[in-house]
Amino acid sequence: MKLNKLFAASTLLAAMVLTGCSDEKTDGPANSASEGNVYASLKLSLPVGSRSTTIDPDDNTNSNDGYEIGQEYENTVASVFVVLATQNGSGTFEKVATANSDLKTGGDGEHPVYVLTFQNSELQEVAGKEEEIFVFAYCNASSALQNKIKTETDFAAPTGDVTTSGEIIWGKNAFLMSNRELASIKDGIPADLSDYNTPAKPFDLGTVDVQRAAVRFDFKQYQEEGREPNTYPIKHEILDEYMGEVVLEEMALINQSNTYYLLSRTSASANWSDPKLCVRENRNNWVVSTNEDLKNQSNLGSQIDAINKAFSFTGRTVENTNIDFNSKDFEWTKISDIANNDDDNHYDKEGNLTWPEDNNIMEGYKIWRYTTENTIPCISATETGAQKRGITTGIIFKGYIKSLGDDDLSDNNEVLYAFNNLLYGNKDALKAAVDAAPASGLADAFQAAFTDGQMDENGDLHASYYGFTVYRPTNIGTTDKPVYRHYVYYTYWNRHNDNGNNTQMGPMEFATVRNNVYKLAVTAINQFGHPGDPDDDPDPEDPDDPDESDKVYFKVSVRVMPWVVRINNITL
């Protein structure tokens, strides 16, 4: 299929035709504008095949990393719901008429034609007024979402909720899409619609540019020569000495927003004042998402109930507001399974396919999962509503310490201890290190922590004291043949616009934004990570911790890619 310019920035609704008819015979004109229905045929231009080298990349990427055409099931439009609206003096949009269609009546795989039906009586309110009519299009909107739009007084106000049946926005062949920009009929609806009573003589509703409401994450597995996949050597970040190995096994999403706006919003202000509908994101504005009141709370630790209502996969309770990595909240994906997922289709800014060519930097990324949009107001960690870990979407990586030095730990059922980012081993190895340096901070902490009342019957610490990180063994084998794992966890808070400065928060730096693909690859691990239980962690993940931190556990290579969605031109 030759897409030419039809694949430029995002999907556009194409060729919409209004025709009028009468439901019954009257003494008046056969197609009086006050009677019957007004029909609209909708022609879509869909990306279902190969691409043309003349394709233009999205001009709204905020990224130099290229773009994704997407999979066919991410691009399919199975139904279209259209709202016609006016805008009053205060800037609020007021619904005039709605129509929906899942009836394909012609065309081909590249240009299917759908038929919609408007109520003629609804259009009479604006017909002949030469008033600008705005066109809002929702592709693949469920009946539940359509009903929200139809029944709300302010049709632009409703939000979707992915915890509610029928409102998931990333089902195969059913990705929800809506306006990326405002589209309108500048001169309004004519007074006499009888002139547009056949598909051959349509009224032109213009063009609507749509984008997906969902966010996509891709992941690339790590492979170092001489090591098993996703096995990382750990070196001391200052001494550059080899300390052991960590194997990453699983990954999970954290802090997925349960709700999302059906129509996108942006604001020129960091505090999200005066948000505008369907205005493109750029380097100077802020994408506005749901739960603004929660995100402007100064103390998130006191808002755990609200956080758990607003987000899924938080791993937090009111009793312990720090992340419990052992929580059953999380949906873990085996990293090895991601290798069997669909490939992506990455193009650079010049329109060259850069995957899966051999030895290419983009080779090996696979689609992991989808989620909702989630952004945060304000840019300073001292401001109310700063970008904090309690309200930021991120990824948790779960792994285990494979070896300490050259010693394999699979048969080691002892508690291990770390201090100041150095893993010493069991309590005996720790005591030996203290004896070798009796006038050290390690020795002082050891004397303070290992006292009566803070140890169990084996002489191990009940929890983290005085800066010790405690890694406890888990038997994943059997009683007769045990295999031990000392699990470690790493958090990555998703970056949208990386300002390249790890000590200063930037505008829209930590966010997940609709219609973007975030390509993740863990390229190095510098430390042994968090233990599962926050009580064993001297530095647990607190909801009020800022996303930006000087402390680096591991490096993640991230590429932000907007999906290049279809351009569907409406010609009426």
Residue, then its C-alpha position, 0 to 999 in steps of 0.5 A: m500500500k502506498l501511503n504517501k502523505l497520508f501517514a504524516a502526523s496523526t490520523l485524520l477522519a476522511a470524506m464525510v457526506l451529509t444527505g437528508c431525507s424525510d421519514e414520511k410524506t408531507d405536503g411540503p418540500a420532499n427534503s425539508a431541513s426540519e424533517g427526518n434524518v441527516y446522513a453522513s458517510l465517513k471514508l477512512s484512510l487506514p495504514v494497513g500495509s507497507r509505507s512509502t518513503t515519502i512519509d512525513p514524521d510527526d511534527n509534534t514529537n518533542s523528540n529526535d528519536g523518530y516515530e512509530i507507524g504502529q501495528e495494524y491492530e493499533n491502527t484499526v478504526a472499527s467505529v466512529f462517534v462524532v459530536l458537532a458543537t458550538q463554543n460560547g463566549s466563555g470558551t465552553f463547547e456546547k453539544v449540538a448533535t451526535a452520530n455514530s457508525d460501525l456500518k461499513t458500506g464500501g471502500d476497501g481495506e485502505h479506505p473503508v466507508y462508514v455511514l452515520t445518522f444525525q437527527n435533523s431536528e438537532l441541526q435546526e438549532v444552528a442551521g443558517k446561523e453562520e456560527e462556527i461548528f466544531v467537529f469532535a471525533y472518537c474512534n472505537a469509543s465503547s457504548a459506555l463512553q459514548n453514553k457518557i458523552k451523550t448524557e453529560t451537559d458538558f460533553a467535553a468534561p467526562t473522563g474514562d476509567v480503565t477499572t470500569s468494564g467497557e472503558i479499556i482504551w487499548g484493546k486490539n483493533a479497538f484503540l480509543m482515538s480522539n481529536r488531536e486538534l480542534a476542527s471546525i466548519k467556519d461558516g456553520i451549517p446552512a439553513d437549507l440542507s435539502d441541497y445536500n440530499t445525495p452522496a454525490k452532493p455532500f456538505d463538507l465538514g472538513t478534516v479531523d486529526v485524531q490521536r490514540a488516548a493510550v500510551r505504549f511501552d517497548f522494552k529491549q532486553y540486555q545481552e552482554e557477551g559471555r553472560e546470560p541475557n539480562t545479567y548485569p555485572i555490578k561495579h562499585e560506582i566510585l572504586d570501579e571494582y567488580m562486586g557481583e552480578v544481578v539478573l533482571e527477571e520481571m518488570a511491572l508498571i507502578n502508578q497507572s492512572n485509573t482515569y483519563y480525559l477523553l479529549s486531550r488538554t494542555s495549559a500554558s502554565a505549570n499549575w495547569s490554569d486555563p487548560k485548552l481542549c485539543v491543543r498540541e503539546n509543545r516545549n512551552n506548554w503542559v499536558v493536563s491529566t486527571n486528579e489535579d487536586l490530589k497532585n497539588q497536595s503538599n504531603l502525599g504520605s497523608q493521601i494514600d487512600a486517595i492515591n490508591k483510588a486514583f492509581s492502580f499498582t501502587g504497592r502502598t498502604v496507609e500503614n506503610t506508605n513506602i512501596d512494598f515490592n512484595s505487594k500483590d498489587f503488581e502485575w509482573t511480566k517475565i522479561s524473557d516473555i517480552a522477546n516473543n511479543d510483537d516487533d515495533n516499526h521504528y522510523d527515523k526523522e528522515g523516514n528510513l526504517t531503522w528496525p530490524e536492520d542488522n546492528n542497528i541501535m533500534e534493533g531488539y525493542k519489543i512491545w511490552r504493554y499499554t497504559t493511561e496518560n499521567t502528567i504532573p503540574c509544577i516543576s520545582a520539588t519545593e512547590t505543591g504538586a511537584q513531580k513526586r514518586g507517589i503520583t508518577t507512572g513508572i516501572i519496577f524491575k525485579g531481579y536477584i543477586k546471582s553472585l557476590g564476587d565469584d561466589d554463586l548465591s543459589d545455594n546460600n540461605e543466609v541473610l545478606y547485608a549491604f552498607n553504603n552501597l557495598l554488599y558484604g555478605n552474611k553477618d559473619a562476613l560483615k563482622a569480618a569487615v568490621d574487625a578489619a576496620p574498627a575505626s570506621g562508619l561501618a563499625d559504628a553502625f554495626q555496634a549500634a545495630f547488632t545489639d540485643g532486641q534488634m536481632d532474631e534467634n539466628g543473630d540477624l537483624h529484624a529490619s534495617y537499622y543504622g543504614f544497613t540494607v537487609y536481603r533475605p533469601t527466598n527458596i524457589g526450589t523444593t525442600d529436597k532441592p532448594v534454590y535460593r534467591h535474594y531478590v532486589y528491586y529497582t524503580y524507574w520513574n518514566r521520563h517524557n522530556d529529559n532535561g539532561n540535568n539530574t539535579q533539577m526538575g524540568p517542565m514535563e520531565f516525568a510524565t506519560v503522555r497519550n499517543n507516545v511510545y516509550k522505548l526502555a532498555v536497562t543498559a547498566i546497573n550500579q547497585f544491588g537495589h531495594p529489598g522487597d520489604p520496605d522495613d529492610d530498606p534504609d532508603p525506601e521509596d517514599p511517595d513524597d520523594p521527588d522523581e529527580s534524584d542524585k542517587v543513581y541505581f541504574k541507567v535506563s536508555v529511553r526514547v520517546m516516540p509518538w505513534v504516527v497514526r493515520i491521516n483520515n481526510i473528511t471530504l463532504 
